Amino acid sequence: MSRIDRSVSNAAVIPVIAGSPAFIVEPEARLATGIIGVNGVALPGFEDVYRQHFEFRRRVYVEQTGQLDPSDLSADGTDRDDDDARSITFAVLENAPEGVRIVGVARTIIKGADGENRPLPVEDFCPELFADDPLALGCVEVSRVIARHERVAMQELIQWHLFALMSAYFSSHHVGRTFAIIEPWLERHLAGVLAISRIGEPRYIEHYLDYNLPVEFDLAGSAARITERNATILGTLAAADGALEYFGRVSRAQRAAAVVDAVPESG
């Protein structure tokens, strides 16, 4: 299991994006979910969020969980690698009192999206599984999935929204077979939320500094499980096609404080 540093709190790793316009159209919404970058480039309006999500990844994987070695970081000191240039990057944003926070991120690495027929990481880390049958272009690996919040129930909700967001994208864009490399302890948790199957045994992966195992997602089965929990969310997210969708409401106290801040001073 990851060498989690309990002295690094979730609050300490969550970036705050000062002045972000993410909730201007829905100022009372609690969460917003959507795509923030495609193939290594931020979508318009998400430049700060996209830049800070790399910092989020660094804080979690290097400082908090020890899943990456500092030597693996990019030249700017963030967790950015060559696979970002062939990935769709998703995010969950929170409308918090101190500003817009990035509380969830994930990426889907799409084989061939960068114009090259490079193997997915799962093919590199588990070569024996694909030696006779390399994955086709359009196959996907889910990677860098992070959900962080001070409240456990909220963190689980954020992770679920990430899965729903990716599932809606998969359904709309007809991707190929979809995989992930996960820690063994995470397998049981994911199996309770999505439809997954183990395709290989755990093995030590130097890049992740830990034992991991390869899994494949049943995309239709996973979508069905998400729909069991919320019958309309996949349709809503598919219609948005990556644009921000809003969920929940901020607390009454936060709404009251926003009203006070909006009232101009007399004099």
C-alpha positions as CSV (number, residue, x, y, z in Angstrom):
1,M,0.0,0.0,0.0
2,S,1.1,3.6,-0.6
3,R,3.3,5.1,2.1
4,I,0.7,7.7,3.1
5,D,2.1,10.6,5.0
6,R,-0.6,11.3,7.6
7,S,1.0,14.7,8.3
8,V,0.0,15.9,4.8
9,S,-3.7,16.7,5.1
10,N,-6.2,16.6,2.3
11,A,-6.8,20.4,2.8
12,A,-3.0,20.9,2.2
13,V,-3.0,19.2,-1.2
14,I,-6.2,20.8,-2.7
15,P,-5.4,23.7,-4.9
16,V,-7.5,26.9,-4.7
17,I,-7.9,28.8,-8.0
18,A,-8.3,32.5,-7.1
19,G,-10.7,34.4,-9.3
20,S,-11.9,31.3,-11.2
21,P,-15.1,32.0,-13.1
22,A,-16.3,28.4,-12.9
23,F,-19.3,29.2,-10.8
24,I,-20.4,32.5,-12.2
25,V,-23.3,31.0,-14.0
26,E,-24.3,28.9,-11.0
27,P,-23.1,30.7,-7.9
28,E,-25.0,28.5,-5.5
29,A,-23.9,25.2,-6.9
30,R,-21.6,23.1,-4.7
31,L,-19.7,21.1,-7.4
32,A,-19.0,21.4,-11.1
33,T,-17.7,18.6,-13.3
34,G,-16.2,18.7,-16.8
35,I,-13.3,18.4,-19.2
36,I,-10.4,20.8,-18.6
37,G,-7.8,19.7,-21.1
38,V,-7.4,17.7,-24.3
39,N,-4.1,16.2,-25.5
40,G,-2.0,18.3,-23.2
41,V,-3.7,21.6,-23.9
42,A,-6.1,23.4,-21.5
43,L,-9.6,24.2,-22.8
44,P,-10.4,27.9,-23.1
45,G,-11.1,29.4,-19.7
46,F,-9.5,26.5,-17.8
47,E,-5.8,27.5,-18.2
48,D,-5.3,28.1,-14.5
49,V,-7.3,25.0,-13.4
50,Y,-5.4,22.8,-15.9
51,R,-2.0,24.2,-14.7
52,Q,-2.9,23.7,-11.1
53,H,-4.2,20.2,-11.6
54,F,-0.6,19.1,-12.3
55,E,0.4,20.6,-9.0
56,F,-2.5,18.7,-7.4
57,R,-1.2,15.5,-8.8
58,R,2.3,16.3,-7.5
59,R,1.2,17.1,-4.0
60,V,-0.9,13.8,-3.8
61,Y,1.5,11.4,-5.5
62,V,4.8,12.7,-4.2
63,E,4.1,14.4,-0.9
64,Q,1.0,12.6,0.4
65,T,1.1,9.0,-0.8
66,G,4.7,8.5,-2.0
67,Q,3.5,6.8,-5.2
68,L,5.9,8.8,-7.4
69,D,9.5,9.6,-6.9
70,P,10.5,13.3,-7.1
71,S,12.9,12.4,-9.9
72,D,9.8,11.5,-12.1
73,L,8.5,15.1,-12.0
74,S,8.7,17.4,-15.0
75,A,11.1,20.3,-15.3
76,D,8.6,22.7,-13.7
77,G,8.3,20.4,-10.7
78,T,4.8,19.2,-11.4
79,D,3.5,15.7,-12.2
80,R,3.2,16.0,-16.0
81,D,4.4,13.4,-18.5
82,D,4.2,12.3,-22.1
83,D,0.9,10.6,-21.7
84,D,-0.8,13.9,-21.0
85,A,-0.4,14.7,-24.7
86,R,-2.7,11.8,-25.6
87,S,-5.3,12.2,-22.7
88,I,-8.6,13.7,-21.9
89,T,-8.4,15.4,-18.5
90,F,-11.5,15.6,-16.3
91,A,-12.0,17.6,-13.1
92,V,-14.4,18.1,-10.2
93,L,-14.4,21.7,-8.9
94,E,-15.8,22.8,-5.5
95,N,-17.4,26.2,-4.8
96,A,-15.8,26.7,-1.4
97,P,-15.8,29.8,0.9
98,E,-12.1,30.4,0.1
99,G,-12.6,30.1,-3.6
100,V,-12.8,27.5,-6.3
101,R,-11.0,24.3,-5.3
102,I,-9.9,21.4,-7.5
103,V,-11.1,18.4,-5.5
104,G,-11.0,15.7,-8.2
105,V,-9.1,14.9,-11.3
106,A,-8.6,12.0,-13.7
107,R,-7.3,11.4,-17.2
108,T,-8.0,8.9,-19.9
109,I,-5.0,8.0,-22.0
110,I,-6.2,7.2,-25.5
111,K,-3.9,5.1,-27.6
112,G,-3.1,6.9,-30.9
113,A,-4.6,10.3,-29.8
114,D,-1.1,11.9,-30.3
115,G,-0.8,10.5,-33.8
116,E,1.6,7.8,-32.7
117,N,1.0,4.0,-32.1
118,R,2.7,4.0,-28.7
119,P,1.8,1.3,-26.2
120,L,-0.4,2.2,-23.2
121,P,1.3,2.1,-19.8
122,V,-0.5,-1.1,-19.1
123,E,1.1,-2.7,-22.1
124,D,4.5,-1.6,-20.9
125,F,4.0,-2.7,-17.3
126,C,2.3,-6.0,-18.1
127,P,3.9,-7.0,-21.5
128,E,3.0,-10.7,-21.2
129,L,-0.7,-9.9,-21.3
130,F,-0.5,-8.3,-24.7
131,A,2.5,-10.0,-26.3
132,D,0.3,-11.9,-28.9
133,D,-2.4,-9.3,-29.1
134,P,-1.3,-5.6,-28.9
135,L,-4.1,-3.2,-28.0
136,A,-5.7,-1.4,-30.9
137,L,-5.7,2.3,-31.5
138,G,-8.5,3.9,-29.5
139,C,-8.1,1.7,-26.5
140,V,-7.9,3.6,-23.2
141,E,-6.2,3.6,-19.8
142,V,-7.7,5.4,-16.9
143,S,-5.0,7.1,-14.9
144,R,-4.2,9.7,-12.2
145,V,-7.6,9.4,-10.5
146,I,-7.6,11.6,-7.4
147,A,-10.5,12.7,-5.1
148,R,-9.7,14.7,-2.0
149,H,-11.9,16.4,0.6
150,E,-11.9,16.9,4.3
151,R,-15.1,14.9,4.6
152,V,-15.0,11.2,3.8
153,A,-18.6,11.1,2.3
154,M,-17.8,14.2,0.2
155,Q,-14.6,12.6,-1.1
156,E,-16.5,9.4,-2.1
157,L,-19.1,11.5,-3.9
158,I,-16.3,13.4,-5.8
159,Q,-14.8,10.1,-6.9
160,W,-18.2,8.8,-8.0
161,H,-18.7,12.0,-10.1
162,L,-15.3,11.4,-11.8
163,F,-16.4,7.9,-12.7
164,A,-19.7,9.2,-14.1
165,L,-18.0,11.9,-16.1
166,M,-15.6,9.4,-17.7
167,S,-18.4,6.8,-18.3
168,A,-20.4,9.4,-20.1
169,Y,-17.4,10.3,-22.3
170,F,-16.7,6.7,-23.1
171,S,-20.4,6.1,-24.1
172,S,-20.5,9.2,-26.3
173,H,-17.1,8.7,-28.0
174,H,-17.1,5.0,-28.6
175,V,-13.7,4.2,-27.1
176,G,-12.0,0.8,-27.3
177,R,-11.2,-1.6,-24.5
178,T,-10.4,0.3,-21.2
179,F,-7.9,-0.6,-18.5
180,A,-6.2,0.7,-15.4
181,I,-3.3,-0.2,-13.2
182,I,-4.4,-0.1,-9.5
183,E,-3.2,-1.0,-6.1
184,P,-4.6,-4.4,-4.8
185,W,-6.5,-2.8,-1.9
186,L,-8.4,-0.6,-4.3
187,E,-9.7,-3.5,-6.4
188,R,-12.5,-4.4,-3.9
189,H,-13.6,-0.7,-3.6
190,L,-13.8,-0.2,-7.3
191,A,-15.6,-3.5,-7.8
192,G,-18.4,-2.2,-5.5
193,V,-18.8,0.9,-7.7
194,L,-18.0,-0.2,-11.3
195,A,-17.8,-3.4,-13.3
196,I,-14.1,-4.4,-13.4
197,S,-12.2,-7.7,-13.8
198,R,-8.6,-8.5,-12.9
199,I,-6.6,-9.5,-16.0
200,G,-3.2,-10.2,-14.3
201,E,-1.6,-10.8,-11.0
202,P,-0.1,-8.1,-8.8
203,R,3.5,-7.2,-9.6
204,Y,5.9,-4.6,-8.3
205,I,6.0,-1.6,-10.6
206,E,9.0,0.6,-10.1
207,H,7.4,3.7,-11.5
208,Y,4.7,3.6,-8.9
209,L,7.0,2.4,-6.1
210,D,4.5,-0.3,-5.1
211,Y,2.7,-3.5,-6.1
212,N,-0.1,-2.9,-8.6
213,L,-2.4,-5.1,-10.7
214,P,-4.0,-4.6,-14.1
215,V,-7.8,-4.5,-14.5
216,E,-10.2,-4.1,-17.4
217,F,-13.4,-2.2,-17.2
218,D,-16.7,-3.5,-18.5
219,L,-17.9,-0.1,-19.9
220,A,-21.6,-1.1,-20.3
221,G,-21.7,-2.8,-16.9
222,S,-20.1,0.2,-15.3
223,A,-22.5,2.6,-16.9
224,A,-25.4,0.4,-15.7
225,R,-24.1,0.6,-12.1
226,I,-23.8,4.4,-12.3
227,T,-27.4,4.5,-13.7
228,E,-28.6,2.4,-10.8
229,R,-27.5,5.2,-8.5
230,N,-28.7,8.1,-10.6
231,A,-30.9,7.4,-13.6
232,T,-30.3,10.6,-15.5
233,I,-26.7,11.6,-14.8
234,L,-25.1,9.9,-17.8
235,G,-27.5,11.4,-20.2
236,T,-27.0,14.8,-18.7
237,L,-23.2,14.6,-18.9
238,A,-23.3,13.1,-22.4
239,A,-25.4,16.0,-23.6
240,A,-23.0,18.5,-22.0
241,D,-20.1,16.8,-23.9
242,G,-17.5,17.9,-21.4
243,A,-18.9,21.4,-20.6
244,L,-19.3,22.1,-16.9
245,E,-22.3,20.5,-15.2
246,Y,-23.4,21.6,-11.8
247,F,-24.5,19.6,-8.8
248,G,-25.6,20.3,-5.2
249,R,-25.9,23.6,-3.4
250,V,-23.5,25.4,-1.1
251,S,-24.4,25.8,2.6
252,R,-26.9,28.3,3.8
253,A,-24.1,30.1,5.7
254,Q,-22.0,30.3,2.5
255,R,-25.0,31.8,0.6
256,A,-25.6,34.3,3.3
257,A,-21.9,35.3,3.4
258,A,-22.0,35.8,-0.4
259,V,-25.0,38.1,-0.1
260,V,-23.2,40.2,2.5
261,D,-20.1,40.4,0.3
262,A,-22.2,41.5,-2.6
263,V,-23.8,44.5,-0.8
264,P,-21.8,47.7,-1.5
265,E,-20.6,49.8,1.4
266,S,-22.5,53.0,2.0
267,G,-20.8,56.3,2.4
